[in-house]
Amino acid sequence: MRSRTAGGADDGTPVRRHTRNGTAVRRRTVAADGGVRALGKCPDVSGGSTADGTPVRLYTCNGTGARRWSYDASTRDLVDTAADKCPDVKDRSSADGAPTQIRSRTGDAGQKWTPHSP
């Protein structure tokens, strides 16, 4: 995951691609329970869908399948465990603000992720 818009942390905030700049708003960490966090929120697949192209947004962590992700440090894969898919920037855009969605795992560089330290 890259980042999201304007630093908002409200439930439903879209996850968007932004260039890293070291600010807290753009920090993604792997928590002690193995889950992924951004400003204390979890990435969520809209509507719990498993379809390619489904948007990713932030929501309060609640343990549901749509908000469970695993991270493999050896491959740098972040995977939505319910769908077995990776976050992916829509249309492979490199533009800041491009929306993030889930896609089938391809190993493509655009699906690789490097978290910050907690």
Secondary structure, DSSP 8 states (H G I E B T S, - for coil): --EESTT--STTEEEE-----S-GGG--EE-TTS-EEBTTEEEEEGGG--STT-BEEEEE----GGG-EEEETTTTEEEETTTTEEEEEGGG--STT-BEEEEE----GGGB---B--
